[in-house]
């Protein structure tokens, strides 16, 4: 096993998820839940 120095450890970049990715995932989930609700509980637009 090789020990890394502090400079090498500071250069490592993780695969963190940004806020925009979280917002996009939430938007897709909300959209899909609306589509599923539309199929399971159809109704007219005037209701």
KEZA-986729 format. One record per atom (N, C-alpha, C): residue in one letter; atom name; x, y, z; residue number from 0. Coordinates in Angstrom, 1 decimal, always signed. Example, Ala and Ser with C-alpha at 12.3 -4.5 7.8 and 13.67 -1.06 7.14 Angstrom:
<rs>
+------+------+--------+--------+--------+-----+
: type : atom :      x :      y :      z : seq :
+------+------+--------+--------+--------+-----+
:    A :    N :  +13.2 :   -5.7 :   +7.8 :   0 :
:    A :   CA :  +12.3 :   -4.5 :   +7.8 :   0 :
:    A :    C :  +13.2 :   -3.3 :   +7.8 :   0 :
:    S :    N :  +12.8 :   -2.2 :   +7.1 :   1 :
:    S :   CA :  +13.7 :   -1.1 :   +7.1 :   1 :
:    S :    C :  +12.9 :   +0.0 :   +7.9 :   1 :
+------+------+--------+--------+--------+-----+
</rs>
This chain:
<rs>
+------+------+--------+--------+--------+-----+
: type : atom :      x :      y :      z : seq :
+------+------+--------+--------+--------+-----+
:    X :    N :   +0.8 :   -1.2 :   +0.0 :   0 :
:    X :   CA :   +0.0 :   +0.0 :   +0.0 :   0 :
:    X :    C :   +0.9 :   +1.2 :   +0.0 :   0 :
:    X :    N :   +0.5 :   +2.2 :   -0.8 :   1 :
:    X :   CA :   +1.3 :   +3.4 :   -0.9 :   1 :
:    X :    C :   +0.7 :   +4.6 :   -0.1 :   1 :
:    X :    N :   +1.4 :   +5.3 :   +0.7 :   2 :
:    X :   CA :   +0.9 :   +6.4 :   +1.4 :   2 :
:    X :    C :   +1.0 :   +7.6 :   +0.5 :   2 :
:    X :    N :   -0.1 :   +8.4 :   +0.5 :   3 :
:    X :   CA :   -0.1 :   +9.7 :   -0.2 :   3 :
:    X :    C :   +0.2 :  +10.9 :   +0.6 :   3 :
:    X :    N :   +0.8 :  +11.8 :   +0.0 :   4 :
:    X :   CA :   +1.1 :  +13.1 :   +0.7 :   4 :
:    X :    C :   -0.1 :  +14.0 :   +0.8 :   4 :
:    X :    N :   -0.1 :  +15.0 :   +1.6 :   5 :
:    X :   CA :   -1.2 :  +15.9 :   +1.8 :   5 :
:    X :    C :   -1.5 :  +16.6 :   +0.4 :   5 :
:    X :    N :   -0.5 :  +17.0 :   -0.3 :   6 :
:    X :   CA :   -0.7 :  +17.7 :   -1.6 :   6 :
:    X :    C :   -1.4 :  +16.8 :   -2.6 :   6 :
:    X :    N :   -1.1 :  +15.5 :   -2.6 :   7 :
:    X :   CA :   -1.8 :  +14.6 :   -3.5 :   7 :
:    X :    C :   -3.2 :  +14.4 :   -3.0 :   7 :
:    X :    N :   -3.5 :  +14.4 :   -1.7 :   8 :
:    X :   CA :   -4.8 :  +14.2 :   -1.2 :   8 :
:    X :    C :   -5.7 :  +15.4 :   -1.5 :   8 :
:    X :    N :   -5.1 :  +16.6 :   -1.5 :   9 :
:    X :   CA :   -5.9 :  +17.8 :   -1.8 :   9 :
:    X :    C :   -6.3 :  +17.9 :   -3.3 :   9 :
:    X :    N :   -5.6 :  +17.2 :   -4.1 :  10 :
:    X :   CA :   -5.9 :  +17.3 :   -5.6 :  10 :
:    X :    C :   -7.0 :  +16.3 :   -6.0 :  10 :
:    X :    N :   -7.4 :  +15.4 :   -5.1 :  11 :
:    X :   CA :   -8.4 :  +14.4 :   -5.4 :  11 :
:    X :    C :   -9.7 :  +15.1 :   -5.4 :  11 :
:    X :    N :  -10.5 :  +14.9 :   -6.5 :  12 :
:    X :   CA :  -11.8 :  +15.5 :   -6.7 :  12 :
:    X :    C :  -12.8 :  +14.4 :   -6.6 :  12 :
:    X :    N :  -13.8 :  +14.6 :   -5.7 :  13 :
:    X :   CA :  -14.8 :  +13.6 :   -5.6 :  13 :
:    X :    C :  -15.9 :  +13.7 :   -6.6 :  13 :
:    X :    N :  -16.9 :  +12.8 :   -6.6 :  14 :
:    X :   CA :  -18.0 :  +12.9 :   -7.6 :  14 :
:    X :    C :  -19.2 :  +13.5 :   -6.9 :  14 :
:    X :    N :  -19.1 :  +14.6 :   -6.3 :  15 :
:    X :   CA :  -20.2 :  +15.2 :   -5.6 :  15 :
:    X :    C :  -21.3 :  +15.7 :   -6.6 :  15 :
:    X :    N :  -22.5 :  +15.6 :   -6.1 :  16 :
:    X :   CA :  -23.7 :  +16.0 :   -6.8 :  16 :
:    X :    C :  -24.0 :  +17.4 :   -6.6 :  16 :
:    X :    N :  -24.2 :  +18.2 :   -7.7 :  17 :
:    X :   CA :  -24.5 :  +19.6 :   -7.5 :  17 :
:    X :    C :  -26.0 :  +19.8 :   -7.2 :  17 :
:    X :    N :  -26.3 :  +21.0 :   -6.8 :  18 :
:    X :   CA :  -27.7 :  +21.3 :   -6.5 :  18 :
:    X :    C :  -28.6 :  +21.2 :   -7.7 :  18 :
:    X :    N :  -28.1 :  +21.6 :   -8.9 :  19 :
:    X :   CA :  -28.8 :  +21.5 :  -10.1 :  19 :
:    X :    C :  -29.2 :  +20.1 :  -10.5 :  19 :
:    X :    N :  -28.3 :  +19.2 :  -10.2 :  20 :
:    X :   CA :  -28.6 :  +17.8 :  -10.5 :  20 :
:    X :    C :  -29.7 :  +17.3 :   -9.6 :  20 :
:    X :    N :  -29.7 :  +17.7 :   -8.4 :  21 :
:    X :   CA :  -30.8 :  +17.3 :   -7.5 :  21 :
:    X :    C :  -32.1 :  +17.9 :   -7.9 :  21 :
:    X :    N :  -32.1 :  +19.2 :   -8.3 :  22 :
:    X :   CA :  -33.3 :  +19.8 :   -8.8 :  22 :
:    X :    C :  -33.9 :  +19.1 :  -10.1 :  22 :
:    X :    N :  -33.0 :  +18.7 :  -11.0 :  23 :
:    X :   CA :  -33.4 :  +18.0 :  -12.2 :  23 :
:    X :    C :  -34.0 :  +16.7 :  -11.9 :  23 :
:    X :    N :  -33.4 :  +16.0 :  -11.0 :  24 :
:    X :   CA :  -34.0 :  +14.6 :  -10.6 :  24 :
:    X :    C :  -35.3 :  +14.8 :   -9.9 :  24 :
:    X :    N :  -35.5 :  +15.8 :   -9.1 :  25 :
:    X :   CA :  -36.8 :  +16.1 :   -8.5 :  25 :
:    X :    C :  -37.8 :  +16.4 :   -9.5 :  25 :
:    X :    N :  -37.5 :  +17.2 :  -10.5 :  26 :
:    X :   CA :  -38.4 :  +17.7 :  -11.5 :  26 :
:    X :    C :  -38.8 :  +16.5 :  -12.3 :  26 :
:    X :    N :  -37.9 :  +15.6 :  -12.7 :  27 :
:    X :   CA :  -38.3 :  +14.4 :  -13.4 :  27 :
:    X :    C :  -39.3 :  +13.5 :  -12.6 :  27 :
:    X :    N :  -39.0 :  +13.3 :  -11.3 :  28 :
:    X :   CA :  -39.9 :  +12.5 :  -10.5 :  28 :
:    X :    C :  -41.3 :  +13.1 :  -10.4 :  28 :
:    X :    N :  -41.4 :  +14.5 :  -10.2 :  29 :
:    X :   CA :  -42.7 :  +15.1 :  -10.2 :  29 :
:    X :    C :  -43.4 :  +15.0 :  -11.5 :  29 :
:    X :    N :  -42.7 :  +15.1 :  -12.6 :  30 :
:    X :   CA :  -43.3 :  +15.0 :  -13.9 :  30 :
:    X :    C :  -43.9 :  +13.6 :  -14.1 :  30 :
:    X :    N :  -43.1 :  +12.6 :  -13.8 :  31 :
:    X :   CA :  -43.5 :  +11.2 :  -14.0 :  31 :
:    X :    C :  -44.7 :  +10.9 :  -13.1 :  31 :
:    X :    N :  -44.7 :  +11.4 :  -11.8 :  32 :
:    X :   CA :  -45.8 :  +11.1 :  -11.0 :  32 :
:    X :    C :  -47.1 :  +11.8 :  -11.5 :  32 :
:    X :    N :  -47.0 :  +12.9 :  -12.1 :  33 :
:    X :   CA :  -48.1 :  +13.6 :  -12.8 :  33 :
:    X :    C :  -48.7 :  +12.8 :  -14.0 :  33 :
:    X :    N :  -47.7 :  +12.2 :  -14.7 :  34 :
:    X :   CA :  -48.2 :  +11.4 :  -15.9 :  34 :
:    X :    C :  -48.9 :  +10.1 :  -15.4 :  34 :
:    X :    N :  -48.3 :   +9.5 :  -14.4 :  35 :
:    X :   CA :  -48.9 :   +8.3 :  -13.8 :  35 :
:    X :    C :  -50.3 :   +8.6 :  -13.2 :  35 :
:    X :    N :  -50.4 :   +9.7 :  -12.5 :  36 :
:    X :   CA :  -51.7 :  +10.1 :  -12.0 :  36 :
:    X :    C :  -52.7 :  +10.4 :  -13.1 :  36 :
:    X :    N :  -52.3 :  +11.0 :  -14.2 :  37 :
:    X :   CA :  -53.2 :  +11.2 :  -15.3 :  37 :
:    X :    C :  -53.7 :   +9.9 :  -15.9 :  37 :
:    X :    N :  -52.9 :   +8.9 :  -16.0 :  38 :
:    X :   CA :  -53.4 :   +7.6 :  -16.5 :  38 :
:    X :    C :  -54.3 :   +6.9 :  -15.5 :  38 :
:    X :    N :  -54.0 :   +7.0 :  -14.2 :  39 :
:    X :   CA :  -54.8 :   +6.2 :  -13.2 :  39 :
:    X :    C :  -56.0 :   +7.0 :  -12.8 :  39 :
:    X :    N :  -56.1 :   +8.3 :  -12.9 :  40 :
:    X :   CA :  -57.2 :   +9.1 :  -12.5 :  40 :
:    X :    C :  -57.5 :  +10.1 :  -13.5 :  40 :
:    X :    N :  -58.0 :   +9.7 :  -14.7 :  41 :
:    X :   CA :  -58.3 :  +10.7 :  -15.7 :  41 :
:    X :    C :  -59.5 :  +11.6 :  -15.4 :  41 :
:    X :    N :  -59.4 :  +12.8 :  -15.8 :  42 :
:    X :   CA :  -60.4 :  +13.8 :  -15.5 :  42 :
:    X :    C :  -60.3 :  +14.9 :  -16.6 :  42 :
:    X :    N :  -61.4 :  +15.6 :  -16.7 :  43 :
:    X :   CA :  -61.5 :  +16.7 :  -17.7 :  43 :
:    X :    C :  -60.7 :  +17.9 :  -17.1 :  43 :
:    X :    N :  -60.3 :  +18.8 :  -18.0 :  44 :
:    X :   CA :  -59.6 :  +20.0 :  -17.6 :  44 :
:    X :    C :  -60.5 :  +21.0 :  -16.9 :  44 :
:    X :    N :  -61.8 :  +20.9 :  -17.2 :  45 :
:    X :   CA :  -62.7 :  +21.9 :  -16.6 :  45 :
:    X :    C :  -63.1 :  +21.6 :  -15.1 :  45 :
:    X :    N :  -62.7 :  +20.4 :  -14.7 :  46 :
:    X :   CA :  -63.0 :  +20.0 :  -13.3 :  46 :
:    X :    C :  -62.1 :  +20.7 :  -12.3 :  46 :
+------+------+--------+--------+--------+-----+
</rs>
